[in-house]
Amino acid sequence: MLGTAIFEKALKRRGVKVVLDFDDSIWLNDTSDGNRSLSWLKNPSKTSTLVALSDLVIVGNKYLHDWAAKYSNNVHIIPTTIDTSYYLAQKKPVGSPVCIGWTGSSTTLKHLRLSLPVLRQLQIKYGQTVCFRVICDTPLETDLPQLQNVKWSARSEVEDLMAIDIGIMPLPDDAWSKGKCGFKGLQYMALEIPAVMSPVGVNTEIVSDGQNGFLAASDQEWFQKLSQLIESAELRARLGRAGRQTVVDRYSFDSQKEHFVGLFRQLCAI
């Protein structure tokens, strides 16, 4: 929490094994409205020191790996995972409106705002047959019609997500976003909700465009692919099933647990 590495250095001097695990580009100074008041505590430049101090470094994607490998020779990729026994699809009511949804924290609402022009276009085109849902600790302030803000709750998270027919994950193509590990997209996919994601960073590894979800780089692509999903319940179901299988195979707890535990066994044997 503090801007120095004094505690980690003290642990290292005592011979304690140090493990660092991160899933964002934490060496960059990304300050949002939600954490601006605490920005004076942050010192992203110490990240390289922490990596060099650590006996084992675990990261969520190749972009993070390539950066950390400059400071450590024991860096391993374990992708962000989903508990597929918890994220289980529930039966949806049949009929309209089709709900386009997003989930996240107040610190990432700025990414959702990138999609507002497209969402307004879709509302004009489809009228009352589409609606929008934002699940967040802070409501999205916008004049977008048919928008429902839902306060995030751990107890109702899956139920709140299941009201969504199409999940979106817009991102800017910048260094911070390339470090993202696609968690909200994986949440949608685990629940068989077809995901449309920006082709930034690990998203291009998670989604094979048109097979288990969609990738959209421009407003035109976002509009086109969301329109396809709005108009076809069969397409939504097909991509949703394929997305779930992707998570089970590559991004579930079960798919990664042996790798994770194995790294600790190796570290303890040193």
N, C-alpha and C positions, 0 to 999 in steps of 0.2 A: 504493500500500500504506500510505502514511502519511496522517495526518489533516489535512495542510495541502495547499494548492495551489501551493506554492512552485516546484516543478519546472515545472508547466504555465505559470505566470506568467513564468518565466525564458525558456521556449521562445517564448512569445508576444512578449516584448520583442525577441527575435532575429529576428523576422519569419517564424518557421516556421509553416506552415499546420497547424492543430490540428484533428483529427477525433476526435469522441467517438461511440462506438457502445455502446449498452447495451440489455439486454433484460429488465431487472427494475426494480422500483420502488426504485432504489438511494438515493433521497433519504430513505427510511424506515429506521429502525433495527430491522432484523429479525435477531435474534441467536438461533442455534440451539445445541443441545448440542455440535454438531460444530465450531463456531467460537467458542464462548464464551470460550476462553482468549485469543483474539486480539481480543476486542471493544474493548479499550482503544485499538487502533490505528484503529478506524473513526471517521469523522466524516461521516456522511451529509449534514449540512447544507452541505458544500462542493460538493455536486453542482450546485446552481444556479450557483455561481461557475464551475465547469468548463464548464457549458453556455454561459454567457455569454462565456467566453473562446474557445470553439471556433468555427472558420470553417464547419464542417459537423457536424451532429448527425444520426446515424442511430439510429432506435429500432425496436422490434419490433412495436408495435401502437398503436392510436389513443389508448388511455389514457396511454401514455408520451408520445406526441406532444403531447397537449393540455397535459400538465404542462410539458414542455420548451419548448413554444412561448411560454410566459410569459417566457422568458429569452433566446430566440434566434429570429430570423426565417428561419433556414435549417435547419429540422428536416424530415426525410423518414422515411417509414415503409418499411422493408423487412422483411417478416416473417421469422421464423426459418425456415431452409430445411433440406431433407433431400437428401442425395446419393442419388438414386433408382437410380443404377447400383451403389451399395454395399448399400443396403437393398432386397434382392430376396427375395421370398417363396420359401421352399423347400417341398418336398413334405412334408406332415404325415402321420403315421401315422393311420389311420382307427380310430375307436372311442373308448371312454371310458377314463379319466375326462376330462371337459371341464375344462380348466385355465384358471382366472382368474388373471391376473398383473399385476404392477406393477413398474416399473423406476424407479430414481431414486437420489439420494444420501442419506447419513445426515441431511443437513440438512432433507430433506423427508419423512422417515419419519413425522413428526407428522401430515402430511396423509393418509398411508395409514391411520393408526390411526383416522381418522374413519369408515372403511368397515368396521371390524372387526365391529360389531354386525350389519350386513347379511350379511357373509360367514359369520358363525356361523349366522344364520338359514338361509342357503342350504345350509350343510353339514348342518344338521338335516333340511332338506327332501329333499335329494338324496343324502345319505350318501356312499357310496364312488364315486358316479358323478361327483363333482366333486373337484377338488384346487386347490391355490393355490401360486403361485410368486412369490417376491420376489427381484428382482435388484438388489443394492445392495452398497456397500462395507462396510456393517455389517448384520448379521442383524437381522431383526425379532423381538423377544422377545415371544412370545405363546403361549397355550395352544391356538391354533386347530388342530384336527386337519387332517391331510392337507396341511400347509404345508411347502414346500421352500424353504429359503433358498439362493440361488446368489450367490456373490461375483462382483461385476461385473468383467469383463475386456474390454478393447478387442478382443482377438484373437477372443474367442468371443461377442461381443455379439449378433450377428445370430442365430447358432445358439441361444443361450440364449433369445432372444426368441421364436424360432419354436416353442418348446415351449408357448407360450401360445396358447390359443384365443380368449380375450376379454381385452382390455387395459383397465385402469381408471385414471382420473385424478381422484380426489376432491380437492376444494379447499374451504377455507373462503371465504365471501364477504366478504373484507376487502380493504383497500387494497393490501397487498402482493401478494395473489393476483391482483388485477386487472391488475397489471403483468406477470404471467407470459405467456409466448408460446407455450405449448402444446406444447413439444418432445416430451415423452413420448407425448402423443396422436398427434403426427405420426409418431413412430417406429412405433407400432402400425399406423397407417393405411398407411404406406409398405410394410409387410410384409403387407398385406391381413388384418390382425388387427382385427376389429371393436372399436371403442373406445366405452366409456361414460365420459362426462366430466361434471364439475360445470358448470352453466351460468354460469360466472364469467369475466369479461373476454373475451379473444380466443377462448375455447372456443366461444362462441356464434357467432362468425364462421367458425370452422373446420368445425363440425359443424352440419348441417341435420338436426334430430332425426328419426330414422326413415328417412332417405335415405342418409346415408353414415356413420352412427354413431348413438349415443343420447346425449341430455342427461338428467341425473337430478338433481333439486334436493333431494328428500327421501329419507329411508330407504325409504319406501314405493315411490317411483319407482325407486330403485336396485334394490330387491328384484324389482319387477315386470319391469324391463327386462333385468336379468341372467337372470332366470328364462326369459324369452322366448328369449334367446340360448342358454342351456344346453339348452333343449328343441328347438331348431331348427338343425340343421347348414346347412340351406338359407339361413336368415336370416343366419347368421354369414358364409357365403360371399358373399351378395349385398352386405351392408354392407361386408365386407372389400374387395371389388372396387371399390365406389364410393368408399371411403376412399382407396384407392391412387390412383384417378384424380384425386381432389381434390388430393392432394399433388403429383402430376405437373403438374397444371394451374396451381396457385397457390403451392405451398410447396416446390418443388424448386429446386436450384441453377440449372437451365436456365431456369426460369420467371422468375428474378429477376436473373440475372447482368448483363444489358444495363442494367437500371436501376442496379444497384450501380456498375458501371464508368462509366456515364454521369455519375454524381454526382462521381466523382473527375476525370473529364475537364473538367467544368464548373469545378471548384475550381481545377484547374491553369491554366485559361484566364483566371482572374480576375487 
